[in-house]
Amino acid sequence: MSIFSFRTVPMTASSTSYLTGPLAPVDPSDATWFPFDVDLTGNRMQWLRCDEALIQASVFLDPRMPAEGRPQALTPLAPVADLPRSPNAPAWLWHTSFCGSTLLARLLHLAPYSVALREPLVLRRLGDAADAGLDVALWLRPITDLLARPWHPDGHVIVKPTHAVLNIARPAMAAHPESRGIVLTSGLEDFVVSHLKKTSDTLANVPVLAARALRAGTLAQRLSPEALNPPSVLAAAALQWAAQRDVVAALREEVGERVRLLDWTIIRHDMEEAAVATSTFLQLPLPDEALRTQTRRLAATHSKASTRPYDIRVRDQEHRLLRTTYAQEVSQALHWAERHVLPALPAQALSIGF
C-alpha cells in the first residue's frame, strides 16, 4: 500500500473532556495560565492553571499529564490583537524523534533561569491544521508568544515541539526572527532500531508519520514508486527518517546560522559538553556549574520516568540486543532505504552538525 494512503486526521478540541470546575478569570499575561489546547475553527482555547512544578513533572504537555494537571477553564479564544506579546523569543528544540530530545529538554529546565515546555498540545494542533491544508500563519506568533512568556523575572523558555510539527518549524522561526533553534537528530540505523522498543500501536502509526513528513517537504517528488511503498514497518521508519531529514535541511537553508543540528552521537559522547554548548548557542543564561551538576544527576535516570535508573550504558545494551535479535529485519530495512530513498536526499540532510 502506498505511503500516501495514510493521512493524519486533525484532532479537534473537546468542549467538555477536561472541565473539572467552574470557569475562572484568565490572565493571558501570566505564564501560570498555560494555553493547553486550541480549537482554531471553533475560535476557542482551553487554559490550564498550573505551576512550574507540574510543568517540570509532566513528560509531555498534553492529555498524558497527571490528573491534577487537567485544564480548569474553557474560555473563548481571545482576538489575536488582544493576546499578550512575550518580551522574549522562545528557544526551540526541534527534533526527529528517538534522538534524546526529551532528555536534553530536561537538562535545560533550570529554574529560575529557564523553563522547558515539552511537546505542548497547542503546537500539535497547529501542525495538524497545517498538514490538513489550513493557513495557520495568523495564529503562529500569538500562540508561540503565549508559550514564550517567562515564568521568572529575566527567565527564558525552551519549547520542544513534538516531531510531528516539523511541518511548521520554518514559519514558527520566521514568526520570531530573533529566535534560535537546535534540531536534534539520530542516525538512520539508531532510528530504525529504536522502533523495536515501541508498542504495536506506535508501530502501526509509523506509515502515518512517514506520510506526514513527506507532505511537509519535497522529498516525495524525487522518489520512485518503490520508495513510496515500503515493504515493512521498519522500512517505513527509514522513509520517515529520510523525509524528516529533508525537512530539516530545508529549515537550515532558510534560517541559516539561527539553527544548528545536534546528533545523538554527540550527546552520548559527552552529555555535559552537549548541554553547555546547546545552552550557549541558544543564548540561555544558565550557570555553567549548575547545568553540569544537573546533567550528571539526570543522566542517571530515564528521561520519561525520572524515578527509573537509566543511563547511556543501559541504552546501548538494549540497542545491541535488539540489533542482534532482529538483525535480518533491520538489515533489510536499511538496505531498502539505501537503494530506494537515500540517493534522493541532498548532502546537507545527512550531516550531524555542531
C-alpha positions in Angstrom: 0.0 0.0 0.0 1.4 3.4 -0.9 2.6 5.6 2.0 0.2 8.3 0.7 -2.8 6.1 1.6 -2.2 7.2 5.2 -3.2 10.6 6.3 -3.4 12.1 9.8 -6.9 13.1 10.9 -6.6 16.5 12.6 -7.7 16.4 16.2 -10.3 18.8 17.4 -10.5 20.3 20.9 -13.2 18.9 23.2 -15.6 21.3 24.9 -16.2 19.1 27.9 -13.5 16.5 28.3 -11.3 18.4 30.7 -13.7 20.6 32.5 -13.3 20.0 36.3 -14.6 23.1 37.9 -16.2 26.5 37.4 -14.6 28.9 34.9 -12.1 31.2 36.4 -10.9 34.6 35.1 -7.9 34.0 32.8 -4.9 36.4 32.8 -3.2 35.7 29.5 -0.1 37.7 30.6 0.5 35.2 33.5 2.5 32.2 32.4 0.8 30.1 35.0 -2.3 30.3 32.8 -1.0 27.8 30.2 -2.5 27.5 26.7 -3.3 23.8 26.9 -5.5 23.3 23.8 -6.9 25.3 21.0 -9.7 24.8 18.5 -8.9 27.1 15.7 -12.1 26.5 13.7 -14.2 27.0 16.8 -12.2 30.0 18.0 -11.8 28.6 21.5 -8.9 27.9 23.8 -8.5 25.8 26.9 -6.3 27.3 29.6 -4.6 25.2 32.2 -4.0 26.9 35.5 -0.7 25.3 36.8 2.5 25.9 38.5 6.1 25.3 37.3 6.3 22.1 39.4 3.6 20.5 37.2 5.3 21.6 34.0 8.5 20.0 35.2 6.8 16.8 36.4 4.8 16.3 33.1 6.7 14.3 30.5 4.6 16.0 27.8 2.1 18.9 28.0 -0.9 17.1 26.6 -3.6 14.7 27.9 -0.9 12.4 29.2 -0.2 15.0 32.0 -1.0 13.9 35.6 -4.7 14.1 36.5 -4.2 17.2 38.6 -2.9 18.9 35.5 -6.1 18.8 33.5 -7.4 22.1 32.1 -9.5 24.1 34.5 -11.1 26.6 32.2 -12.6 26.7 28.8 -12.9 30.3 27.5 -13.5 32.0 24.2 -10.2 32.4 22.2 -9.1 36.0 22.6 -8.7 38.1 19.4 -5.2 37.9 18.0 -4.6 41.6 18.7 -5.6 41.1 22.4 -3.2 38.3 23.1 -0.1 39.4 25.0 3.3 39.6 23.4 6.2 38.0 25.1 9.3 40.1 25.8 11.5 37.1 24.8 11.6 34.8 21.8 11.4 31.1 22.6 14.4 28.9 22.2 13.5 26.0 20.0 14.3 22.3 20.4 13.1 20.7 17.2 13.8 17.0 16.7 13.2 14.0 14.5 12.3 11.6 17.5 14.4 8.8 19.0 17.3 11.3 19.5 17.4 12.4 23.1 15.2 15.5 22.8 13.2 14.8 26.0 16.4 14.3 27.9 18.0 17.5 26.6 14.9 19.5 27.4 15.0 18.2 31.0 18.7 19.1 31.2 17.9 22.7 30.1 15.0 23.1 32.5 16.9 25.0 35.2 14.7 27.3 37.3 14.7 30.2 37.8 16.8 30.7 34.7 14.8 28.6 32.2 11.7 26.5 31.9 11.4 23.8 29.2 8.0 23.1 27.7 7.9 19.6 26.3 5.6 18.9 23.4 2.7 21.4 24.1 -0.5 20.2 22.6 -1.3 23.6 21.1 1.6 23.3 18.7 0.4 19.8 17.6 -3.0 21.4 16.8 -1.2 24.0 14.6 0.8 21.3 12.9 -2.3 19.2 12.3 -4.1 22.2 10.9 -1.2 23.0 8.6 -1.0 19.4 7.5 -4.7 19.5 6.6 -4.0 22.5 4.3 -5.1 25.3 6.6 -3.2 28.6 6.8 -2.1 28.8 10.4 0.2 31.9 10.0 -2.3 34.2 11.8 -2.0 32.1 15.0 1.6 31.1 15.0 3.0 34.3 16.6 0.2 34.8 19.2 0.3 31.1 20.3 4.1 30.9 20.4 4.2 34.2 22.3 1.9 32.7 24.9 4.4 29.8 25.3 7.3 32.1 25.5 6.0 34.1 28.5 8.7 33.9 31.2 8.0 32.1 34.4 10.5 34.1 36.4 11.9 37.6 36.0 14.5 37.6 33.3 13.8 33.9 32.7 13.8 32.2 29.3 11.6 29.5 27.8 12.7 26.5 25.8 10.0 24.9 23.6 10.3 21.3 22.4 7.6 20.6 19.9 6.6 17.1 19.0 8.5 15.8 15.9 5.1 15.7 14.1 5.1 19.5 13.8 8.4 19.9 11.9 6.0 21.0 9.1 5.6 24.4 10.9 9.2 24.8 12.0 10.1 27.3 9.2 7.1 29.6 9.7 7.4 29.3 13.5 11.0 30.5 13.4 10.1 33.2 10.8 7.4 34.5 13.3 10.3 35.1 15.8 13.2 36.4 13.6 15.3 36.7 16.7 14.9 33.1 17.9 17.4 30.4 17.7 16.9 26.6 17.5 18.6 23.3 17.8 17.4 20.3 15.7 18.2 17.0 17.4 18.7 14.0 15.2 19.9 10.4 15.2 21.5 8.2 12.7 19.3 6.0 10.4 20.2 2.7 12.0 19.7 4.0 15.5 16.4 5.5 14.5 15.2 2.2 13.0 16.4 0.1 15.9 14.7 2.4 18.4 11.3 1.5 16.9 11.8 -2.1 18.1 11.2 -0.9 21.6 7.8 0.5 20.8 4.3 -0.9 21.2 2.3 -2.3 18.3 0.1 0.7 18.4 3.1 3.0 18.0 4.4 0.9 15.2 1.1 1.0 13.4 1.3 4.8 13.3 4.7 4.8 11.5 3.2 5.0 8.0 1.0 7.9 9.1 4.1 9.8 10.4 6.1 9.0 7.3 3.3 10.3 5.0 3.0 13.4 7.2 6.8 14.1 7.0 6.7 13.6 3.2 3.9 16.1 2.8 6.0 18.6 4.8 8.9 18.6 2.4 9.8 17.9 -1.2 11.4 14.5 -0.9 8.4 12.7 -2.3 8.8 14.5 -5.6 12.3 12.9 -6.0 11.3 9.3 -5.0 10.4 6.4 -7.2 7.1 4.5 -6.7 9.1 1.7 -4.9 10.3 4.2 -2.3 6.7 5.2 -1.6 5.8 1.6 -0.9 8.0 0.5 2.0 7.9 -3.3 2.4 7.9 -3.3 6.2 7.2 -1.1 9.2 11.0 -0.7 9.7 11.4 0.4 6.1 8.5 2.9 6.7 10.5 4.2 9.7 13.5 4.6 7.4 11.4 6.6 5.0 10.1 8.7 7.8 13.7 9.4 8.9 14.7 10.5 5.4 11.6 12.7 5.0 12.3 14.4 8.3 15.9 15.0 7.4 14.8 16.6 4.1 12.5 19.0 6.1 15.4 19.8 8.4 17.7 20.5 5.5 15.1 23.0 4.1 14.8 24.6 7.6 18.6 25.1 7.8 18.7 26.5 4.3 16.0 29.1 5.2 17.1 30.3 8.6 20.9 29.8 8.2 23.0 30.2 11.4 20.0 30.6 13.6 19.6 26.8 13.8 22.2 24.1 14.3 22.0 20.3 14.2 22.9 18.2 17.2 23.1 14.5 16.7 22.5 11.9 19.4 26.1 10.6 18.9 27.4 13.9 20.1 25.1 13.9 23.2 26.0 10.4 24.2 29.7 11.1 23.8 29.8 13.9 26.3 26.4 14.9 27.7 27.7 17.8 29.8 29.5 19.5 26.9 26.5 19.0 24.7 24.2 20.6 27.2 26.6 23.5 27.8 27.1 24.0 24.0 23.3 24.0 23.4 22.7 26.5 26.2 25.4 28.8 24.8 24.1 28.6 21.2 20.5 29.2 22.4 21.8 32.2 24.4 20.3 30.9 27.7 21.6 32.4 30.9 22.3 29.1 32.6 25.1 29.0 35.1 27.7 26.5 33.8 28.3 24.6 37.0 24.6 24.3 37.9 23.9 23.0 34.4 26.7 20.5 34.6 25.6 19.3 38.1 22.0 18.8 36.9 23.2 17.0 33.8 25.2 14.5 35.8 22.2 13.8 38.0 19.6 13.4 35.2 22.0 11.3 33.1 21.4 8.5 35.6 17.6 8.4 35.2 15.2 7.7 32.4 14.1 10.9 30.6 10.4 9.8 30.6 10.4 8.2 34.0 12.6 10.2 36.4 12.5 7.6 39.2 13.8 4.8 36.9 17.6 4.3 36.9 18.8 4.5 33.3 22.0 5.7 31.6 23.9 5.5 28.3 25.3 2.1 29.1 21.9 0.6 29.7 20.6 2.2 26.5 23.5 0.9 24.5 23.0 -2.6 25.8 19.3 -2.5 24.9 20.1 -1.4 21.3 22.8 -4.1 20.9 20.4 -6.8 22.0 17.6 -5.5 19.6 20.1 -5.1 16.7 21.2 -8.7 17.2 17.8 -10.2 17.8 16.3 -8.5 14.8 19.4 -8.4 12.6 17.7 -9.6 9.4 14.7 -7.2 9.7 16.9 -4.2 10.4 19.4 -5.0 7.7 16.6 -5.5 5.1 15.1 -2.1 6.0 18.5 -0.3 5.8 19.4 -1.9 2.5 16.0 -1.0 1.1 16.5 2.6 2.2 20.0 2.8 0.8 18.7 1.6 -2.6 15.4 3.5 -2.9 15.4 6.5 -0.6 18.8 7.8 0.5 20.1 8.7 -3.0 17.3 11.3 -3.3 18.4 13.2 -0.2 20.6 16.3 -0.5 24.0 16.1 1.1 23.2 18.6 3.8 20.4 16.3 5.0 23.0 13.7 6.1 25.2 16.0 8.2 25.2 15.7 12.0 26.0 19.4 12.9 27.8 21.1 15.7 
